[in-house]
């Protein structure tokens, strides 16, 4: 179980990274980038940032490339806002949990339609 400090740092980083992305990455090139979650290493020196990008496939590719290219800038802005002994090294990953969740819901709806309803 994560400590209270770790949870607070994750939430602070999530908010500040999202704000830095909003300011630094243009929406017309990268689509709408949102930070879904931040997963921290135990020593708080590395952070995996789970993002989702709304937009065309080209905007999604471009958005992820822009995030990787501007990683140090975003990391620096987050480090200035969240004061820690070490600024965590950021790693961006596409979060596909929403897409997987929608697939599961569709499968459940199909199963519900296919199964005979028994009313009593």
N, C-alpha and C positions, 0 to 999 in steps of 0.2 A: 504494500500500500504506500502510495506517495505521501510524503510529509506535507504539512500545511505550507511550509515555505516553498517547496517545490511547486505546489499547485498555484500559489500566488505569483511566483516568477513566471510560470507558464502563461497565466492569464495576462500578466503585464506585457510579456513579450508578444503574445498574440495580438493584443491591442496596438502596441507600438509598431510592430512590423506591418500590420494592416494599414496603419496611418502612413507609414513611410512609403509603402507600395502605392497608396492612393496619390501621394504627392509626387513620386518619382517616375512612375510608369504611366505613359499616356494610354488612355482607354481605347482610343481609335486604333492603336497599333496592337495592343495586347489583349483587348477584350476587357471584361469586368473581372478583376482578380479579387478573390476573397480568401481570407485565411480561415480555414476550418478548425485547425488544431495545431498545437506545438507540442512536440514530445522532446523532453530534455534528458540528456545523459545524467547519470548519477552525480558526477562532479560538476555539472552545470557548464561544462566547457563546449558542448556541442548541442545543437538543437535541430531537429527535423521539423520543417514547417510544411504542413499539409495544406495545399491550396486547391481551389477549384477555379476554373476560368470559363466564364460564359462568353460565348462568341463563336465565330466560325472556326473551322479546323485550322485555317491559316493563322487566325488570331491566337488560338491556343498554342500553336507551335511557336509563334513569335513571342507570345507572352512568357512562355517558359524560358526561351532563349534570353529575353530581356532580363528576367529575374536572375538567371545564372550569371549574366554579364554584369549586372548591377548589385551582385550579392554583397560585395565589400561595402558599397555605399549604404545599402539598406542595413547591413550589420552595424556600421558605424552610427547611423541615426538611431537605431534601437539601443545601442550601447550608451549613447548620450542621454537617452530618456530613462532607461532602466539601469541604475547604478549597481553594478556587481563587481566583484574582484576581477573576474575575467569576463570579457564579452564573449558570449557563446558563438561558435562558428556555425553559420546557418547552412542548411541543406534543404533545398526546395524539392518537394515531391507532389505529384498530382494525386489528389484524394478522389478516388473513384467510388467511395462508399455510397454516395447518393445514387449513382448509376446502378450499382449492385443492389441497393435497396429497392429501387424502382423495378428492377427485373424480378426480384423476389415477390413484390406486390402483384405484378402482372401474372406470375405463375400461380400465386394463390387465388387470384381472381378467376383464372382459367380453370383451376381445379374446382373452385366453387361452382362455376357454371356447368362443368362436366358431371359433377356428382349429382345423383338424383336427390331432390329434396324430399324429406319425409316429414310431413306435418301430422301432428296428432291432435 
